[in-house]
C-alpha cells in the first residue's frame, strides 16, 4: 500500500487546466489518508463554480487508482473562495469585486449581472449585487424585491433576494418612474455611500452593475476600491463592439484587470423549427477578444424567455433552470469565477487555480 508521501508525489502529475501548475504546488490537496487498500483525498477548489470540478476529480481518481495495492479512491471536493483584493479597510468581508460594464446601454448588462450572480450563488458561493446604475436602476425589478433595505444605526442592511443574494440599489429609494436628476458629484457620493455604508458582510463575490459608458460611476468605483476585475458586455454589431472596446480601454488605463468580454444577443433560435438566425451578426466579439488579448467569456442567445422572465421579476435561471439561456449564463459565470481564481493566483502567488 502506498504511503501518504507516495500519494502526494503521484498527485503532482495532475495539472490545473487554467494555470498549468500541479494541484499539489497550488495547495489544492488536503487531508490525504490511506486505510487498507483505500485512499481518501480532499481536493479544495478556490471557487464552488469551478468549470473543471469533474475533470480534476476524475484525474485525481485515475492517477491514484494506478498506484500498486489501491482498489478504491475516495475524493471529497470542497471549495473556498480566495480573496483577490488586498485589505484596504473598505468592504473587509468582500473577497472579490467584479464590475459589469458596457460601452452603451441596451446590451443586457443588468440581466447578465443578475443571472451570473444567481449562477454563482446556486453553487454555494455567497453573492451580493450592487446596482450602481444610478440613472437607470433596474436590478430591484429584475429580482422582484418587495422588501427593500433597512437602516440600522448609520449602516444600511441590503435587501435579500433569491438564493440569499444581497442587493442594494438607488431604485429602492425612488418612486416608480421617478427620474434621478443628479450632476456628477452626487452620483460619485452615492456610489461611495453604497460601498462604505452598506453592511455587505462576508461575500465571495460582489457584482457591481455599472451604468453604460465611461462616466463618473465607473471612475469612482475604479479609483475608490481595488476591483478584482471587470467584465465587458457587448452585442455583436460593429458599432456596439467599437464602443465596448472604448470602455475596455478606459479600465485598462485605470489599471483594472479585464476579466473578459461577453457577447449578448448572439443568435436567435426559432422555437418552432430550431433554425438559428444571427440577427445582429455573430463572432465579432470573439475576434475582438483575440485582437485585444482578453478572454472571450461566452455568448448568450437572444431569447424571449430571458426578456419575459426578467420583466416578471423571475430571472430565467430561476424560472427555467434547464433552458439553453440558463446554461449559457452558467457557462459564463463559471468562466468568470475561473478567471477570478487565476487573477488571485497571479496577484498573490498563492494556492489557487480552478
VOPAGU-2260 file (C-alpha; in pm, 1 decimal, decimal comma):
REM VOPAGU-2260
SITE   aa  ch    i         X         Y         Z
SITE  UNK   A    0       0,0       0,0       0,0
SITE  UNK   A    1     143,3     341,4     -92,6
SITE  UNK   A    2     231,9     587,1     181,8
SITE  UNK   A    3      90,9     936,4     217,7
SITE  UNK   A    4     409,3    1069,1      58,2
SITE  UNK   A    5     361,4     834,7    -238,7
SITE  UNK   A    6       8,3     966,9    -285,6
SITE  UNK   A    7     121,1    1329,7    -279,1
SITE  UNK   A    8     401,5    1255,8    -523,2
SITE  UNK   A    9     154,9    1090,1    -763,3
SITE  UNK   A   10     -82,3    1386,0    -742,0
SITE  UNK   A   11     192,1    1616,7    -868,3
SITE  UNK   A   12     113,6    1480,1   -1212,1
SITE  UNK   A   13    -239,1    1631,3   -1200,2
SITE  UNK   A   14    -224,5    1979,6   -1350,2
SITE  UNK   A   15    -476,3    2264,0   -1318,2
SITE  UNK   A   16    -607,0    2332,7   -1672,0
SITE  UNK   A   17    -614,7    2710,2   -1623,9
SITE  UNK   A   18    -273,1    2767,3   -1468,9
SITE  UNK   A   19     -66,2    2476,1   -1595,9
SITE  UNK   A   20      58,7    2413,1   -1240,4
SITE  UNK   A   21      16,7    2089,0   -1046,8
SITE  UNK   A   22    -252,3    2072,6    -777,9
SITE  UNK   A   23      -4,2    1994,1    -500,9
SITE  UNK   A   24     200,6    2307,6    -565,7
SITE  UNK   A   25    -124,0    2506,3    -580,4
SITE  UNK   A   26    -220,8    2387,4    -231,2
SITE  UNK   A   27    -538,7    2220,4    -351,9
SITE  UNK   A   28    -463,4    1878,5    -197,6
SITE  UNK   A   29    -583,8    1844,1     161,8
SITE  UNK   A   30    -627,6    1563,6     415,9
SITE  UNK   A   31    -458,7    1269,7     243,5
SITE  UNK   A   32    -506,8     939,2     423,9
SITE  UNK   A   33    -465,2     570,2     347,1
SITE  UNK   A   34    -654,5     285,2     508,2
SITE  UNK   A   35    -615,5     -70,9     385,6
SITE  UNK   A   36    -646,9     -59,3       7,6
SITE  UNK   A   37    -839,3     271,8      13,1
SITE  UNK   A   38    -704,5     623,3     -38,8
SITE  UNK   A   39    -900,6     927,5      76,3
SITE  UNK   A   40    -820,1    1275,6     -52,0
SITE  UNK   A   41    -981,5    1614,2      -3,7
SITE  UNK   A   42    -947,5    1844,6    -303,3
SITE  UNK   A   43   -1003,9    2212,9    -224,3
SITE  UNK   A   44   -1100,1    2438,0    -515,1
SITE  UNK   A   45   -1088,1    2817,1    -499,7
SITE  UNK   A   46   -1444,5    2854,2    -624,1
SITE  UNK   A   47   -1751,1    2631,2    -596,5
SITE  UNK   A   48   -1824,9    2737,5    -954,8
SITE  UNK   A   49   -1511,0    2569,5   -1089,6
SITE  UNK   A   50   -1574,8    2460,8   -1451,6
SITE  UNK   A   51   -1315,2    2183,9   -1415,4
SITE  UNK   A   52   -1451,3    2024,6   -1097,1
SITE  UNK   A   53   -1541,6    1691,1   -1258,7
SITE  UNK   A   54   -1228,5    1684,7   -1472,4
SITE  UNK   A   55    -997,0    1741,8   -1177,0
SITE  UNK   A   56   -1176,0    1487,5    -959,6
SITE  UNK   A   57   -1160,3    1229,6   -1238,0
SITE  UNK   A   58    -790,0    1293,1   -1296,2
SITE  UNK   A   59    -713,7    1250,7    -924,8
SITE  UNK   A   60    -905,7     922,7    -911,4
SITE  UNK   A   61    -737,6     794,7   -1227,2
SITE  UNK   A   62    -384,4     872,6   -1108,5
SITE  UNK   A   63    -432,1     719,5    -763,8
SITE  UNK   A   64    -601,3     400,6    -889,3
SITE  UNK   A   65    -287,1     327,1   -1088,0
SITE  UNK   A   66     -82,0     300,4    -768,3
SITE  UNK   A   67       5,2     -54,4    -664,4
SITE  UNK   A   68    -218,9    -203,4    -394,6
SITE  UNK   A   69    -500,7      51,5    -436,8
SITE  UNK   A   70    -853,8     -74,9    -509,4
SITE  UNK   A   71   -1062,0     226,3    -405,5
SITE  UNK   A   72   -1014,5     604,3    -418,0
SITE  UNK   A   73   -1247,8     845,5    -242,3
SITE  UNK   A   74   -1217,2    1212,9    -342,1
SITE  UNK   A   75   -1405,7    1475,8    -144,1
SITE  UNK   A   76   -1426,3    1803,9    -335,2
SITE  UNK   A   77   -1473,7    2124,8    -134,3
SITE  UNK   A   78   -1427,5    2491,4    -220,9
SITE  UNK   A   79   -1300,3    2804,2     -50,8
SITE  UNK   A   80   -1302,0    3127,9    -244,8
SITE  UNK   A   81    -973,9    3311,2    -205,2
SITE  UNK   A   82    -969,2    3692,0    -196,6
SITE  UNK   A   83    -801,2    3867,2    -488,3
SITE  UNK   A   84    -828,8    4202,2    -310,0
SITE  UNK   A   85    -581,0    4330,6     -53,7
SITE  UNK   A   86    -707,3    4455,5     281,9
SITE  UNK   A   87    -781,8    4824,3     243,1
SITE  UNK   A   88   -1034,5    4888,6     520,6
SITE  UNK   A   89   -1321,4    4916,3     268,9
SITE  UNK   A   90   -1554,9    4616,7     241,8
SITE  UNK   A   91   -1326,7    4397,1     453,0
SITE  UNK   A   92   -1553,8    4092,1     428,0
SITE  UNK   A   93   -1583,9    4102,8      49,5
SITE  UNK   A   94   -1333,2    3873,8    -120,2
SITE  UNK   A   95   -1382,5    3975,0    -482,3
SITE  UNK   A   96   -1548,7    4271,8    -653,5
SITE  UNK   A   97   -1648,9    4214,9   -1014,5
SITE  UNK   A   98   -1772,6    4510,7   -1218,8
SITE  UNK   A   99   -2008,1    4450,9   -1512,4
SITE  UNK   A  100   -1966,6    4728,8   -1769,4
SITE  UNK   A  101   -2065,1    4821,8   -2122,5
SITE  UNK   A  102   -1990,2    5095,5   -2369,7
SITE  UNK   A  103   -2357,6    5169,3   -2439,4
SITE  UNK   A  104   -2699,9    5099,5   -2295,6
SITE  UNK   A  105   -2940,3    4829,6   -2402,9
SITE  UNK   A  106   -2689,1    4546,1   -2436,1
SITE  UNK   A  107   -2824,8    4341,3   -2143,6
SITE  UNK   A  108   -2567,6    4431,7   -1881,2
SITE  UNK   A  109   -2807,9    4424,6   -1584,8
SITE  UNK   A  110   -2965,6    4098,2   -1699,7
SITE  UNK   A  111   -2619,6    3943,8   -1722,1
SITE  UNK   A  112   -2522,7    4075,1   -1376,3
SITE  UNK   A  113   -2833,2    3922,0   -1217,5
SITE  UNK   A  114   -2813,9    3583,4   -1387,9
SITE  UNK   A  115   -2438,9    3548,2   -1335,1
SITE  UNK   A  116   -2492,3    3630,7    -966,7
SITE  UNK   A  117   -2765,2    3367,4    -944,1
SITE  UNK   A  118   -2549,0    3109,8   -1121,5
SITE  UNK   A  119   -2266,0    3167,6    -875,2
SITE  UNK   A  120   -2499,3    3160,6    -574,2
SITE  UNK   A  121   -2656,1    2828,1    -674,5
SITE  UNK   A  122   -2311,7    2665,7    -647,5
SITE  UNK   A  123   -2292,9    2771,7    -283,0
SITE  UNK   A  124   -2098,5    3097,1    -319,1
SITE  UNK   A  125   -2211,0    3398,9    -116,4
SITE  UNK   A  126   -2303,0    3680,0    -356,2
SITE  UNK   A  127   -2403,3    4044,9    -343,3
SITE  UNK   A  128   -2523,0    4271,1    -625,7
SITE  UNK   A  129   -2470,0    4646,0    -618,7
SITE  UNK   A  130   -2680,8    4832,2    -872,9
SITE  UNK   A  131   -2453,1    5127,3    -946,2
SITE  UNK   A  132   -2654,5    5238,4   -1249,1
SITE  UNK   A  133   -2778,8    5549,7   -1072,1
SITE  UNK   A  134   -2973,0    5694,0   -1365,8
SITE  UNK   A  135   -3133,5    5368,6   -1477,1
SITE  UNK   A  136   -3159,4    5123,5   -1183,4
SITE  UNK   A  137   -3331,0    4800,4   -1288,4
SITE  UNK   A  138   -3199,2    4532,7   -1050,9
SITE  UNK   A  139   -3487,8    4558,0    -796,7
SITE  UNK   A  140   -3742,1    4498,0   -1075,6
SITE  UNK   A  141   -3549,3    4211,3   -1237,6
SITE  UNK   A  142   -3526,6    4038,4    -898,3
SITE  UNK   A  143   -3879,8    4139,5    -789,1
SITE  UNK   A  144   -3766,9    4253,6    -446,8
SITE  UNK   A  145   -4063,7    4369,5    -240,6
SITE  UNK   A  146   -3888,1    4440,6      88,4
SITE  UNK   A  147   -3606,2    4689,6      42,9
SITE  UNK   A  148   -3300,7    4762,0     255,8
SITE  UNK   A  149   -3323,5    4863,2     621,0
SITE  UNK   A  150   -3130,6    5117,1     827,9
SITE  UNK   A  151   -2951,7    5002,8    1140,8
SITE  UNK   A  152   -2768,0    5286,5    1309,9
SITE  UNK   A  153   -2550,9    5451,3    1045,8
SITE  UNK   A  154   -2543,7    5138,8     833,3
SITE  UNK   A  155   -2774,5    5010,1     559,3
SITE  UNK   A  156   -2867,1    4641,3     559,7
SITE  UNK   A  157   -2914,2    4531,0     197,9
SITE  UNK   A  158   -3227,5    4359,9      69,2
SITE  UNK   A  159   -3224,0    3982,2      28,2
SITE  UNK   A  160   -3327,0    3810,2    -293,4
SITE  UNK   A  161   -3318,7    3460,2    -446,4
SITE  UNK   A  162   -3057,4    3221,5    -301,6
SITE  UNK   A  163   -2978,5    3472,3     -26,3
SITE  UNK   A  164   -2822,3    3725,5    -263,4
SITE  UNK   A  165   -2774,1    4067,1    -100,1
SITE  UNK   A  166   -2887,7    4361,8    -311,4
SITE  UNK   A  167   -2853,0    4738,8    -293,6
SITE  UNK   A  168   -2982,3    4990,4    -547,0
SITE  UNK   A  169   -3085,2    5354,2    -566,6
SITE  UNK   A  170   -3404,9    5210,8    -714,7
SITE  UNK   A  171   -3519,1    5115,9    -364,3
SITE  UNK   A  172   -3528,4    5484,5    -273,6
SITE  UNK   A  173   -3728,3    5606,7    -574,0
SITE  UNK   A  174   -4093,0    5604,3    -671,3
SITE  UNK   A  175   -4188,4    5431,0    -996,1
SITE  UNK   A  176   -4087,8    5639,8   -1299,0
SITE  UNK   A  177   -3918,6    5899,0   -1076,9
SITE  UNK   A  178   -3604,3    6022,4   -1255,8
SITE  UNK   A  179   -3265,8    6080,2   -1094,5
SITE  UNK   A  180   -3160,6    6431,6   -1196,5
SITE  UNK   A  181   -2812,6    6449,5   -1047,6
SITE  UNK   A  182   -2485,4    6600,9   -1153,9
SITE  UNK   A  183   -2163,3    6404,4   -1136,3
SITE  UNK   A  184   -2062,8    6481,2    -772,5
SITE  UNK   A  185   -2394,1    6346,9    -638,8
SITE  UNK   A  186   -2350,0    6025,3    -837,3
SITE  UNK   A  187   -1998,6    5992,5    -700,1
SITE  UNK   A  188   -2120,5    6039,7    -341,5
SITE  UNK   A  189   -2397,5    5781,5    -387,2
SITE  UNK   A  190   -2152,6    5518,1    -513,4
SITE  UNK   A  191   -1919,3    5583,6    -221,0
SITE  UNK   A  192   -2207,0    5551,5      24,0
SITE  UNK   A  193   -2307,7    5217,8    -126,1
SITE  UNK   A  194   -1952,2    5099,3     -77,5
SITE  UNK   A  195   -1894,2    5226,3     274,4
SITE  UNK   A  196   -2233,5    5243,1     447,1
SITE  UNK   A  197   -2395,9    4921,2     327,7
SITE  UNK   A  198   -2338,8    4624,8     559,5
SITE  UNK   A  199   -2237,6    4370,1     296,0
SITE  UNK   A  200   -2091,0    4125,9     546,2
SITE  UNK   A  201   -1898,2    3822,3     423,2
SITE  UNK   A  202   -1921,8    3777,5      45,8
SITE  UNK   A  203   -1730,6    3563,0    -200,4
SITE  UNK   A  204   -1836,2    3786,7    -488,3
SITE  UNK   A  205   -1981,6    4138,1    -502,5
SITE  UNK   A  206   -2110,2    4203,5    -853,3
SITE  UNK   A  207   -2138,5    4571,5    -943,9
SITE  UNK   A  208   -2373,9    4663,3   -1227,6
SITE  UNK   A  209   -2227,7    4984,0   -1369,2
SITE  UNK   A  210   -2407,7    5239,6   -1584,8
SITE  UNK   A  211   -2314,2    5230,0   -1953,8
SITE  UNK   A  212   -2025,3    5438,7   -2077,7
SITE  UNK   A  213   -1716,0    5580,8   -1913,7
SITE  UNK   A  214   -1861,1    5836,5   -1671,5
SITE  UNK   A  215   -1847,5    5924,0   -1304,4
SITE  UNK   A  216   -1975,7    5597,4   -1156,3
SITE  UNK   A  217   -1716,6    5383,9   -1336,7
SITE  UNK   A  218   -1435,2    5622,1   -1249,2
SITE  UNK   A  219   -1539,8    5642,4    -883,8
SITE  UNK   A  220   -1557,2    5266,2    -846,8
SITE  UNK   A  221   -1223,1    5203,6   -1015,9
SITE  UNK   A  222   -1047,9    5472,3    -813,9
SITE  UNK   A  223   -1212,3    5408,7    -473,6
SITE  UNK   A  224   -1157,2    5036,6    -424,5
SITE  UNK   A  225    -933,3    4766,7    -570,0
SITE  UNK   A  226   -1155,1    4579,7    -813,5
SITE  UNK   A  227   -1080,1    4216,7    -885,0
SITE  UNK   A  228   -1166,3    4289,5   -1246,2
SITE  UNK   A  229   -1427,2    4399,3   -1496,0
SITE  UNK   A  230   -1648,2    4209,6   -1740,1
SITE  UNK   A  231   -1742,3    4395,1   -2058,8
SITE  UNK   A  232   -2078,7    4321,3   -2223,9
SITE  UNK   A  233   -2139,5    4384,7   -2593,4
SITE  UNK   A  234   -2380,4    4283,3   -2865,0
SITE  UNK   A  235   -2240,6    4157,4   -3198,4
SITE  UNK   A  236   -2289,6    4475,9   -3406,4
SITE  UNK   A  237   -1971,7    4656,0   -3508,8
SITE  UNK   A  238   -2095,5    4987,0   -3363,7
SITE  UNK   A  239   -2168,9    4831,8   -3022,3
SITE  UNK   A  240   -1838,0    4648,8   -3020,2
SITE  UNK   A  241   -1639,8    4962,2   -3101,2
SITE  UNK   A  242   -1798,5    5144,6   -2808,2
SITE  UNK   A  243   -1746,0    4844,2   -2579,8
SITE  UNK   A  244   -1377,3    4847,2   -2675,2
SITE  UNK   A  245   -1356,2    5209,3   -2560,0
SITE  UNK   A  246   -1493,8    5107,6   -2219,5
SITE  UNK   A  247   -1241,6    4823,9   -2200,6
SITE  UNK   A  248    -953,9    5057,3   -2280,9
SITE  UNK   A  249   -1070,4    5302,6   -2014,6
SITE  UNK   A  250   -1045,3    5034,8   -1747,7
SITE  UNK   A  251    -704,5    4931,6   -1875,1
SITE  UNK   A  252    -585,7    5291,5   -1838,0
SITE  UNK   A  253    -712,8    5277,6   -1478,7
SITE  UNK   A  254    -511,7    4955,1   -1424,0
SITE  UNK   A  255    -822,9    4742,9   -1374,2
SITE  UNK   A  256    -791,0    4379,1   -1476,6
SITE  UNK   A  257   -1011,3    4281,8   -1772,5
SITE  UNK   A  258   -1179,2    3950,4   -1688,1
SITE  UNK   A  259   -1318,1    3919,5   -2040,8
SITE  UNK   A  260   -1598,1    4009,9   -2279,7
SITE  UNK   A  261   -1945,6    3856,9   -2315,4
SITE  UNK   A  262   -2140,1    3858,0   -2643,3
SITE  UNK   A  263   -2508,9    3907,5   -2562,9
SITE  UNK   A  264   -2798,5    3865,1   -2809,8
SITE  UNK   A  265   -2560,1    3648,7   -3005,9
SITE  UNK   A  266   -2817,4    3446,8   -3200,7
SITE  UNK   A  267   -3187,4    3360,4   -3211,0
SITE  UNK   A  268   -3321,8    3004,3   -3211,5
SITE  UNK   A  269   -3665,0    2968,7   -3369,0
SITE  UNK   A  270   -3892,4    2799,7   -3112,1
SITE  UNK   A  271   -4086,3    2625,9   -3390,5
SITE  UNK   A  272   -3818,7    2480,2   -3618,1
SITE  UNK   A  273   -3495,0    2527,2   -3424,8
SITE  UNK   A  274   -3333,2    2735,1   -3700,8
SITE  UNK   A  275   -3055,4    2964,0   -3576,8
SITE  UNK   A  276   -3067,7    3324,9   -3700,8
SITE  UNK   A  277   -2773,1    3553,7   -3636,7
SITE  UNK   A  278   -2980,6    3871,3   -3634,2
SITE  UNK   A  279   -2704,3    4110,0   -3531,1
SITE  UNK   A  280   -2417,6    3909,5   -3677,4
SITE  UNK   A  281   -2201,2    3672,4   -3474,0
SITE  UNK   A  282   -1838,0    3611,7   -3392,7
SITE  UNK   A  283   -1725,3    3973,5   -3384,6
SITE  UNK   A  284   -1674,7    3973,7   -3007,8
SITE  UNK   A  285   -1463,0    3658,2   -3016,5
SITE  UNK   A  286   -1243,6    3808,7   -3287,3
SITE  UNK   A  287   -1212,8    4131,0   -3087,4
SITE  UNK   A  288   -1102,9    3934,6   -2780,2
SITE  UNK   A  289    -818,3    3781,1   -2979,1
SITE  UNK   A  290    -716,3    4122,9   -3106,7
SITE  UNK   A  291    -738,5    4284,9   -2762,2
SITE  UNK   A  292    -568,2    3996,8   -2580,7
SITE  UNK   A  293    -855,6    3924,8   -2345,1
SITE  UNK   A  294   -1076,2    3625,8   -2272,2
SITE  UNK   A  295   -1397,5    3551,4   -2458,3
SITE  UNK   A  296   -1631,1    3455,5   -2174,0
SITE  UNK   A  297   -1917,1    3321,6   -2384,5
SITE  UNK   A  298   -2233,3    3412,7   -2569,8
SITE  UNK   A  299   -2597,5    3449,0   -2468,0
SITE  UNK   A  300   -2881,5    3391,1   -2715,7
SITE  UNK   A  301   -3148,0    3646,8   -2799,8
SITE  UNK   A  302   -3430,4    3462,4   -2629,2
SITE  UNK   A  303   -3785,2    3562,6   -2531,5
SITE  UNK   A  304   -3760,4    3366,3   -2206,7
SITE  UNK   A  305   -3483,4    3596,5   -2084,6
SITE  UNK   A  306   -3686,9    3909,7   -2155,1
SITE  UNK   A  307   -4024,7    3778,1   -2036,3
SITE  UNK   A  308   -3898,3    3632,9   -1709,2
SITE  UNK   A  309   -3683,3    3937,8   -1642,6
SITE  UNK   A  310   -3987,1    4164,0   -1682,4
SITE  UNK   A  311   -4181,4    3941,4   -1443,0
SITE  UNK   A  312   -3908,3    3964,2   -1179,3
SITE  UNK   A  313   -3833,1    3594,3   -1212,6
SITE  UNK   A  314   -3492,8    3567,1   -1385,7
SITE  UNK   A  315   -3456,7    3289,8   -1640,5
SITE  UNK   A  316   -3206,0    3097,9   -1430,0
SITE  UNK   A  317   -3478,1    3064,0   -1164,5
SITE  UNK   A  318   -3779,8    3034,6   -1397,1
SITE  UNK   A  319   -3624,9    2794,4   -1648,4
SITE  UNK   A  320   -3323,9    2625,5   -1486,6
SITE  UNK   A  321   -3275,6    2373,9   -1769,5
SITE  UNK   A  322   -3315,6    2612,3   -2062,9
SITE  UNK   A  323   -3044,7    2692,4   -2317,4
SITE  UNK   A  324   -3039,6    3051,2   -2192,2
SITE  UNK   A  325   -2975,3    2940,5   -1835,0
SITE  UNK   A  326   -2693,8    2708,8   -1941,4
SITE  UNK   A  327   -2535,7    2997,7   -2131,3
SITE  UNK   A  328   -2539,2    3216,5   -1818,8
SITE  UNK   A  329   -2396,3    2930,6   -1610,9
SITE  UNK   A  330   -2107,8    2875,6   -1851,8
SITE  UNK   A  331   -2027,2    3247,1   -1840,9
SITE  UNK   A  332   -2048,7    3257,1   -1459,7
SITE  UNK   A  333   -1812,3    2960,2   -1430,2
SITE  UNK   A  334   -1570,9    3121,3   -1677,6
SITE  UNK   A  335   -1574,0    3442,0   -1472,2
SITE  UNK   A  336   -1514,4    3251,6   -1147,1
SITE  UNK   A  337   -1230,6    3059,7   -1307,9
SITE  UNK   A  338   -1068,5    3379,0   -1435,5
SITE  UNK   A  339   -1102,2    3539,3   -1091,5
SITE  UNK   A  340    -913,2    3243,9    -940,9
SITE  UNK   A  341    -636,9    3290,6   -1197,3
SITE  UNK   A  342    -619,3    3662,5   -1114,7
SITE  UNK   A  343    -592,8    3575,5    -745,6
SITE  UNK   A  344    -309,1    3331,9    -808,2
SITE  UNK   A  345    -114,7    3575,7   -1021,7
SITE  UNK   A  346    -159,4    3863,8    -776,6
SITE  UNK   A  347     -69,6    3676,7    -462,7
SITE  UNK   A  348     128,7    3378,1    -584,7
SITE  UNK   A  349     -86,8    3171,8    -352,0
SITE  UNK   A  350    -251,7    2832,1    -396,3
SITE  UNK   A  351    -532,8    2887,5    -639,1
SITE  UNK   A  352    -631,3    2766,3    -978,7
SITE  UNK   A  353    -976,3    2647,5   -1063,6
